[in-house]
Amino acid sequence: MAERRAAHQLLDKPLVFDDPLAVRIIGRRAEANLPEQPKHFVAARFRAFIVARSRFAEDELADAVARGVKQYVVLGAGLDTFAYRNPYSDLRVFEVDHPATQAWKRRRLTEVGITLPSSMTFAPVDFERETFDDGLRAAGLDENVPTFFSWLGVTMYLETSVVLGTLRAIYEMNSANGVVFDYAVPRETLGFVGRFALDRLSQKVKKAGEPFVGFFAPGALVASLKDIGYTHVEDVGSRELDTRYFASRADSLHPRGQVGRLMSARG
Ligand SMILES: C[S@@+](CC[C@H](N)C(=O)[O-])C[C@H]1O[C@@H](n2cnc3c(N)ncnc32)[C@H](O)[C@@H]1O
């Protein structure tokens, strides 16, 4: 995913997601991997969704900050770079990730000379062994302060009960919390092209040892979020993302897939 964000900085104009650290965190591999990120329309569609979800999350974060939110938690952060280019002087950022991924990222940050701002804290959590809220408390998150969460590229690798349990825990921590996440829709709700795309992607991630297991139908997911207590719930698909972020482009960078969608929910 980080390679795609880096490829976006190098290949696409105008930028949908402007991340001055995206190439740097990948290092020399960003340019070496460009041949695998050609201007081919399938690669461009996938890259479009990946950059749109980051843009959407950071736009929703901006709205949350304008409402007074002072803590941002990046769940399953991977090589996300927000914490190192945080423009909000009073926003604390917590990166939650598997301890092994986090250790690898920290080595990478040192290697490429990205310094850790005092506003950011690492919270190592193995979701399979501990709950993310314990990890965040241990890292110093103040639960009494409304917090915004992003959770990108993770829900499809988890059982639906774990996903819903996490969304409930975010709300129960503080009912003014908000969250943005992406999710995959069930295969049977897709048309022929969507099934083909999902099958290809599923084979790829399964081969990498991380199969897709969590799928949600949009209407049912919205209902589950409202049941939990979230009052503002917005479900966004490729069509809305295209209108919002990719209108009147001359190139082939457009999200067109049916498999991945984004959800924003707050109390
Ligand atoms: C596909 S990556 C997405 C990374 C990032 N959010 C992005 O969009 O680039 C999935 C992330 O989930 C994390 N993850 C997977 N299994 C985990 C576990 N058991 N506990 C904690 N994090 C886990 C990985 O370490 C990785 O950072």
Ligand as a Chemical Component Dictionary entry (heavy atoms), coordinates in Angstrom:
data_LIG
# 
_chem_comp.id                   LIG 
_chem_comp.type                 NON-POLYMER 
_chem_comp.pdbx_formal_charge   0 
_chem_comp.three_letter_code    LIG 
# 
loop_
_chem_comp_atom.comp_id 
_chem_comp_atom.atom_id 
_chem_comp_atom.alt_atom_id 
_chem_comp_atom.type_symbol 
_chem_comp_atom.charge 
_chem_comp_atom.model_Cartn_x 
_chem_comp_atom.model_Cartn_y 
_chem_comp_atom.model_Cartn_z 
_chem_comp_atom.pdbx_ordinal 
LIG C1  C1  C 0  -2.418 -4.000 4.687  1  
LIG S1  S1  S 1  -1.553 -3.272 6.060  2  
LIG C2  C2  C 0  -2.270 -1.660 6.067  3  
LIG C3  C3  C 0  -1.294 -0.637 6.579  4  
LIG C4  C4  C 0  -1.731 0.806  6.529  5  
LIG N1  N1  N 0  -2.920 1.085  7.319  6  
LIG C5  C5  C 0  -1.904 1.264  5.103  7  
LIG O1  O1  O 0  -3.031 1.469  4.673  8  
LIG O2  O2  O -1 -0.896 1.390  4.416  9  
LIG C6  C6  C 0  -2.237 -4.112 7.464  10 
LIG C7  C7  C 0  -1.679 -3.677 8.833  11 
LIG O3  O3  O 0  -2.324 -4.477 9.853  12 
LIG C8  C8  C 0  -1.346 -4.869 10.806 13 
LIG N2  N2  N 0  -1.709 -6.136 11.468 14 
LIG C9  C9  C 0  -1.935 -7.341 10.887 15 
LIG N3  N3  N 0  -2.168 -8.286 11.826 16 
LIG C10 C10 C 0  -2.078 -7.659 13.032 17 
LIG C11 C11 C 0  -2.196 -8.079 14.390 18 
LIG N4  N4  N 0  -2.454 -9.345 14.720 19 
LIG N5  N5  N 0  -2.031 -7.170 15.375 20 
LIG C12 C12 C 0  -1.764 -5.867 15.065 21 
LIG N6  N6  N 0  -1.659 -5.407 13.809 22 
LIG C13 C13 C 0  -1.782 -6.281 12.804 23 
LIG C14 C14 C 0  -0.068 -5.041 9.997  24 
LIG O4  O4  O 0  1.071  -4.966 10.846 25 
LIG C15 C15 C 0  -0.184 -3.903 8.992  26 
LIG O5  O5  O 0  0.401  -2.721 9.478  27 
# 
loop_
_chem_comp_bond.comp_id 
_chem_comp_bond.atom_id_1 
_chem_comp_bond.atom_id_2 
_chem_comp_bond.value_order 
_chem_comp_bond.pdbx_ordinal 
LIG C1  S1  SING 1  
LIG S1  C2  SING 2  
LIG S1  C6  SING 3  
LIG C2  C3  SING 4  
LIG C3  C4  SING 5  
LIG C4  N1  SING 6  
LIG C4  C5  SING 7  
LIG C5  O1  DOUB 8  
LIG C5  O2  SING 9  
LIG C6  C7  SING 10 
LIG C7  O3  SING 11 
LIG C7  C15 SING 12 
LIG O3  C8  SING 13 
LIG C8  N2  SING 14 
LIG C8  C14 SING 15 
LIG N2  C9  SING 16 
LIG N2  C13 SING 17 
LIG C9  N3  DOUB 18 
LIG N3  C10 SING 19 
LIG C10 C11 SING 20 
LIG C10 C13 DOUB 21 
LIG C11 N4  SING 22 
LIG C11 N5  DOUB 23 
LIG N5  C12 SING 24 
LIG C12 N6  DOUB 25 
LIG N6  C13 SING 26 
LIG C14 O4  SING 27 
LIG C14 C15 SING 28 
LIG C15 O5  SING 29 
# 
